[in-house]
């Protein structure tokens, strides 16, 4: 039987999935992310989880085809994970270190948003397509591009990093990355809340958004669905930037399908419709019928993509 | 002996090159572009030129490995050239029609900017690299991305079309494509002149740019090199958008090298320096040392790339 672990390392939790090539995801669970200056302790936690599971299930380590892992930063072709500010590591060869600690080979490592895109491509919204761009709308905005079943990773591991495309050259507020006018400043959950608070401070009429102590992106989209005029303005404004950013990315990579994922995309059809409208206003006529879809795997896209790296025994297309 | 023709179809002239796989470009010449509602007459002109050359040189048609051609519009994977507004054709299967008229097979067809990028990759500034983005600064702004020796073409043939990325969401003037705020509106020869004329109308001090009846992009860069204050402001302004657009494209495709080509890039080092500076201000720290180069093949990049399609017997990487 051909098995593997697919592991999604986030800033707060680590998701672990056990997959069979034939039957897909068999079991999944989460552990908290142990932070620190290097990944050793976290990798030992993960190793312990895998060992317990295999023992409990009576599966020998030798039956594993490998382990796939996501990492919250750019991963270069030689396997170096660069600058994972969320967790506190510096540059680290995560796959090599994991293979030693796990006693398993191969271990495949890819950027979380890129690997999630591979998950959607292989098992989710992109099953029927040759190429896709996935945009992950969470605390930040991540992205991944899949061409012919492989991650377009690039020479510095940043291919697909749509969230840091400059969309507004006149922005005065800085992004978390240090520069100004990044798509993430408008289209991330945090960015949407900032836009809403800014608009709210100048809004004279009633709005449901005033009633929230701590406003969230979900509150904004829920209010928009209920027809709140300000929430609709916020939704239109952030969707305009998002559709424009996706159009820009499509002028570069030109994928068959665009998938919207991440927590914010749970807003669903209204988000999809607004983003598609802005997209269509910002591309050549012959590109307007590009397919759009919502994520099919949601929070599991990362572990699915990690498993896909193992089952296809490879990661990057260049 | 392995030979081919590499043909670059532009809006004004058609460049024809005869190449040997071993010795490279052996002879090149130009003919005017015959315009019309369909490409038949132009293809017959090209066929006549090839026949005359081969007869004169004593080379039988059978010795040709094929013909490579560029086209001034997006070319889809199935070989359809879409919306060549410059020349007046509609959607046309140019390669298929050319193969019939030439009596030669295979005929490879690709978008002019994408094929020029392949030329630089195979024979020019990108000879030592695995991947590149080439930006062609001419009347418009074109672009092409090469990954592992193949053109990244995309599902609609628009991959690499950097000139129509929206760089200014607040622009009020329309681009030739119909939308507003495209990179081309600032970084093309025409766009640079427009920016200069606009700045000149509000400029109180003396400037060399006032002395030109019909201002050109070359005049602006020449004046900037001579230290003209307004010309330097124009150069900085357009380079800012260009560096930002290249940074955005690198966040999506992340190539090893960026090549600046086309007529405007003859401005040389000053342009390269200003664009690199703006690029570096708009990317993650670990991406700042990306290589930049000026085109090595200049106007011949198209015919070289067309020949490369034939010698590698293929065009697209997806």
Boltz contact constraints between the chains, C-beta under 6 A:
constraints:
  - contact:
      token1: [A, 82]
      token2: [B, 286]
      max_distance: 6.0
  - contact:
      token1: [A, 147]
      token2: [B, 318]
      max_distance: 6.0
  - contact:
      token1: [A, 148]
      token2: [B, 318]
      max_distance: 6.0
  - contact:
      token1: [A, 154]
      token2: [B, 254]
      max_distance: 6.0
  - contact:
      token1: [A, 155]
      token2: [B, 254]
      max_distance: 6.0
  - contact:
      token1: [A, 155]
      token2: [B, 256]
      max_distance: 6.0
  - contact:
      token1: [A, 156]
      token2: [B, 254]
      max_distance: 6.0
  - contact:
      token1: [A, 156]
      token2: [B, 286]
      max_distance: 6.0
  - contact:
      token1: [A, 156]
      token2: [B, 287]
      max_distance: 6.0
  - contact:
      token1: [A, 158]
      token2: [B, 254]
      max_distance: 6.0
  - contact:
      token1: [A, 158]
      token2: [B, 287]
      max_distance: 6.0
  - contact:
      token1: [A, 159]
      token2: [B, 253]
      max_distance: 6.0
  - contact:
      token1: [A, 159]
      token2: [B, 254]
      max_distance: 6.0
  - contact:
      token1: [A, 161]
      token2: [B, 251]
      max_distance: 6.0
  - contact:
      token1: [A, 164]
      token2: [B, 251]
      max_distance: 6.0
  - contact:
      token1: [A, 165]
      token2: [B, 248]
      max_distance: 6.0
  - contact:
      token1: [A, 165]
      token2: [B, 251]
      max_distance: 6.0
  - contact:
      token1: [A, 166]
      token2: [B, 244]
      max_distance: 6.0
  - contact:
      token1: [A, 166]
      token2: [B, 282]
      max_distance: 6.0
  - contact:
      token1: [A, 179]
      token2: [B, 282]
      max_distance: 6.0
  - contact:
      token1: [A, 244]
      token2: [B, 166]
      max_distance: 6.0
  - contact:
      token1: [A, 248]
      token2: [B, 165]
      max_distance: 6.0
  - contact:
      token1: [A, 249]
      token2: [B, 252]
      max_distance: 6.0
  - contact:
      token1: [A, 251]
      token2: [B, 161]
      max_distance: 6.0
  - contact:
      token1: [A, 251]
      token2: [B, 164]
      max_distance: 6.0
  - contact:
      token1: [A, 251]
      token2: [B, 165]
      max_distance: 6.0
  - contact:
      token1: [A, 252]
      token2: [B, 249]
      max_distance: 6.0
  - contact:
      token1: [A, 252]
      token2: [B, 252]
      max_distance: 6.0
  - contact:
      token1: [A, 252]
      token2: [B, 253]
      max_distance: 6.0
  - contact:
      token1: [A, 253]
      token2: [B, 159]
      max_distance: 6.0
  - contact:
      token1: [A, 253]
      token2: [B, 252]
      max_distance: 6.0
  - contact:
      token1: [A, 254]
      token2: [B, 154]
      max_distance: 6.0
  - contact:
      token1: [A, 254]
      token2: [B, 155]
      max_distance: 6.0
  - contact:
      token1: [A, 254]
      token2: [B, 156]
      max_distance: 6.0
  - contact:
      token1: [A, 254]
      token2: [B, 158]
      max_distance: 6.0
  - contact:
      token1: [A, 254]
      token2: [B, 159]
      max_distance: 6.0
  - contact:
      token1: [A, 256]
      token2: [B, 155]
      max_distance: 6.0
  - contact:
      token1: [A, 282]
      token2: [B, 166]
      max_distance: 6.0
  - contact:
      token1: [A, 282]
      token2: [B, 179]
      max_distance: 6.0
  - contact:
      token1: [A, 286]
      token2: [B, 82]
      max_distance: 6.0
  - contact:
      token1: [A, 286]
      token2: [B, 156]
      max_distance: 6.0
  - contact:
      token1: [A, 287]
      token2: [B, 156]
      max_distance: 6.0
  - contact:
      token1: [A, 287]
      token2: [B, 158]
      max_distance: 6.0
  - contact:
      token1: [A, 318]
      token2: [B, 147]
      max_distance: 6.0
  - contact:
      token1: [A, 318]
      token2: [B, 148]
      max_distance: 6.0
